[in-house]
């Protein structure tokens, strides 16, 4: 059974991951968790945010989700940039390998010609 009051991804029928629609407060199981207490790292409802968590740092779930989506996009951009750099380096290394292989073949041919001519 899924633990209430925590952020967790669920699989949709199409396989895509999304935030569960049923995020509820741990303390008030029938109350939707519209806030995330940053101090306790738990999802809380409106009742809890003004009572037990009044002195804590908190954010609305929608703002937290938006920020996490931006963070994920930033990470994707970094990974894409690094991937592009690595692809370019790999292409360069493959070109160098080809040059070394060709040069080695030429040297072997020259050595064979020198040995045969002597």
N, C-alpha and C positions, 0 to 999 in steps of 0.2 A: 504494500500500500504506500502511496506517495505521502511524504511528510508535508503537512500544511505549513505555510509561513516561510518557505524557502523558495529561492529562484531555481527553477528547473525547466529544462527544455523537454518538449514532448514531440514525438514523431506524428506527423499528419499522415493521412492515408496516401498522399502523393510522395511521402518520404521527406518532405521539407521539414526543417526544424522551426518551431515557433514557440513563443512564450505561452505557457498554459493559460487558458482563459479563466480557469477557476483557481485563482490565487487568493486564498483566504487567510484571515488572521488566525494565528495559532491559539490565541486566548478566546476569541469569539468566532467559533467555527462557521457561523452563519453570516458573518460580516466580511465583505470583500476587502482584501488588503490593498488599499489605494496608496499606501506610503511604505517607504523602506527606511527603517531606522538604521542609520549608518553606524551609530555607536554600538548597537546590539547585533547588527547585520541580520536583521529579520524583517519580514513583511508584517505590517501592522495596519489596523483599521483606523478609522477616524476617532473612535472612542479611545483607543489606546494612545494615539498620537497626542491627544490633549490631556491625557491622564498619566499613565505610567511612563510615557516617553517624552513628556513635555520639556524636560531639560536636556534631551538628547539631540544630536544632529540627525536630521531626517530630510528626505526628499520625496517628492511625489513619484510614484512608480513610472508614470509616463515620461517624466524628465530623466529618470534613471535609465530607462530603456532607450530613450533618444540618445543619451550620452554614450551608452554602451554601443549602440549602432554606429555612432561616429567613431568611437575608438576602434571598433572592428574594421571599419572602412579604412582608417588610418593605417592599421596593421596590414590590411590587404595591399594598400598602396606601397608600403615598405617592402613587403614580400615580393610584389610584382617588380619593383625596381631592382631588388637584389637578384631576382630570377633573370631579368633581362641582362644584368651585368654578368652573371655566371654563364649565360648562353653565349654572350660575346667572347668571354674568356675561353670557353670551351671551343668555340669555332677557331679562335686564334691558336690554341694548343693543337687542334687537329691539323691546321695548316702547317704548323711547325713540325709535327710528326711526319707529314707528307714530305716536307723538305729534307728532314733527316733521313728518312727512308730512301728517297731518291739519291741523295748525296752518298749514302752508304753503298747503294747499288753501283753508282758511278765509280767510287773508289775501288770496289771489288773488281769491276771490269778493268780498270786501269792496272791493278795489281796483276790480274790474269794476263793482260797484254804484255806487261813488263816481263813476267815469268816466261811466257811463250817466246818472246823475241830474244831472250838471252840464250 
